[in-house]
Amino acid sequence: MKKLIPSALSIFSYLFLASSSFAQTDTENKARAAAQAAISDTLANKGACPPAPFNILCGLGSSQTVIGATVNLLFVVAIIIAVIFLIYGGIRWIMSKGEKEKVEESRNHVVAAIVGLIMILLAYFIINLVISFFGLGGSISALKLPQLAPVAPK
């Protein structure tokens, strides 16, 4: 009886609760091809930025966008390094075999990685807050540096 209930429950969930998967239809392929053609046409002919999900590299020529992209890239690299450090500490903790010194060292690695992640995220939010407070843009990626107005010749 103990094995019958879990077996029946798993069979029921497999048969009735599983979601269906469908292949792409021809209309979806045509719509995707039309969207890609429109993006290519926009970039090639008009030189304008494409719609929102596809405008990642649009306007990278300006120094403001390059600064924002560089800062975002640095934050991503810092997060990746902190996560790798966290995984390394976790693996050392698993491999410590219960030795108190090794467990303490690996625990310190994990704690340091978590503190590092928190500091990175807080720095990102504080920088965005300062940028929006001083009216330099909405976020790091939309940074607008103040510029001097050109002086008219006399």
C-alpha positions in Angstrom: 0.0 0.0 0.0 2.9 2.3 0.8 4.3 1.9 -2.7 1.0 2.0 -4.5 0.1 5.6 -3.5 3.4 7.2 -4.7 3.3 5.1 -7.9 -0.3 6.1 -8.7 0.5 9.8 -7.9 3.5 9.8 -10.2 1.6 8.1 -13.0 -1.3 10.6 -12.6 1.0 13.6 -12.6 2.9 12.2 -15.7 -0.2 11.7 -17.7 -2.4 14.6 -16.7 -0.2 17.4 -15.3 2.6 17.4 -17.9 2.5 20.4 -20.3 2.3 19.9 -24.0 5.1 20.9 -26.3 4.3 22.1 -29.8 6.5 22.5 -32.8 6.9 25.9 -34.4 4.4 26.7 -37.0 5.1 28.1 -40.4 3.5 31.5 -39.5 5.9 31.8 -36.5 8.9 31.2 -38.8 7.6 33.8 -41.3 7.0 36.3 -38.5 10.5 35.8 -37.2 12.1 36.1 -40.6 10.1 39.3 -41.2 11.2 40.8 -37.9 14.9 40.0 -38.7 14.5 41.5 -42.2 13.0 44.7 -40.7 15.9 45.0 -38.2 18.5 44.5 -41.0 16.7 47.0 -43.1 16.5 49.5 -40.3 20.2 49.2 -39.5 21.4 49.2 -43.1 19.2 51.9 -44.7 18.1 54.3 -42.0 21.0 54.0 -39.5 18.4 54.2 -36.7 18.3 52.0 -33.6 16.2 48.9 -33.8 13.4 48.2 -31.3 14.1 47.6 -27.6 15.3 44.0 -27.4 17.7 44.4 -30.4 19.3 47.8 -29.6 22.1 46.5 -27.3 24.9 47.7 -29.6 23.1 50.7 -31.0 25.1 53.9 -30.7 28.3 52.5 -29.3 30.2 55.2 -30.9 29.5 57.8 -28.2 31.8 58.0 -25.2 28.8 58.0 -22.8 27.5 54.7 -24.1 31.0 53.1 -24.1 31.4 54.2 -20.4 28.1 52.7 -19.5 28.7 49.5 -21.3 32.2 49.2 -19.8 30.9 49.7 -16.2 28.1 47.1 -16.8 30.7 44.7 -18.2 32.9 45.2 -15.1 29.9 44.5 -12.8 29.1 41.3 -14.8 32.8 40.2 -14.6 32.8 40.9 -10.8 29.6 38.9 -10.3 31.0 36.0 -12.3 34.2 36.0 -10.2 32.3 36.1 -6.9 30.1 33.2 -8.0 33.2 31.2 -9.0 34.7 32.0 -5.6 31.4 30.8 -4.0 31.4 27.5 -5.9 35.1 27.0 -5.1 34.4 27.5 -1.4 31.5 25.1 -1.5 33.6 22.4 -3.2 36.3 22.9 -0.6 33.7 22.5 2.1 32.4 19.3 0.6 35.9 17.9 0.2 37.0 18.9 3.7 35.9 15.5 5.1 34.8 17.1 8.4 38.2 18.4 9.4 37.5 21.5 11.5 40.3 23.6 10.1 39.4 22.9 6.4 35.7 23.4 7.1 36.4 26.8 8.8 38.6 27.9 5.8 36.0 26.9 3.3 33.2 28.5 5.3 35.2 31.7 5.3 35.5 31.4 1.5 31.8 31.0 1.1 31.0 33.9 3.5 33.5 36.2 1.7 32.0 35.3 -1.6 28.5 36.1 -0.4 29.7 39.4 1.2 31.4 40.2 -2.1 28.2 39.5 -4.1 26.2 41.7 -1.7 28.8 44.5 -2.0 28.8 44.3 -5.8 25.0 44.5 -6.0 24.9 47.4 -3.5 27.5 49.3 -5.4 25.5 48.8 -8.6 22.3 50.1 -7.0 24.1 53.0 -5.2 25.7 54.1 -8.5 22.4 53.9 -10.3 20.8 55.9 -7.4 23.5 58.6 -7.6 23.2 58.8 -11.4 19.4 59.2 -11.3 19.7 61.7 -8.3 22.0 64.0 -10.2 20.0 63.7 -13.4 22.7 62.0 -15.4 20.4 59.4 -16.9 18.2 56.6 -15.6 20.9 54.1 -15.1 24.6 53.3 -15.8 23.8 52.1 -19.3 22.0 55.4 -20.1 24.7 57.6 -18.6 24.6 61.2 -19.9 27.8 63.1 -19.1 27.6 66.9 -18.7 29.1 68.8 -21.6 30.2 72.3 -22.1 28.2 74.3 -24.6 30.3 75.5 -27.6 31.3 79.2 -27.4 30.0 81.2 -30.4 32.8 83.1 -32.2 32.7 86.9 -31.9 
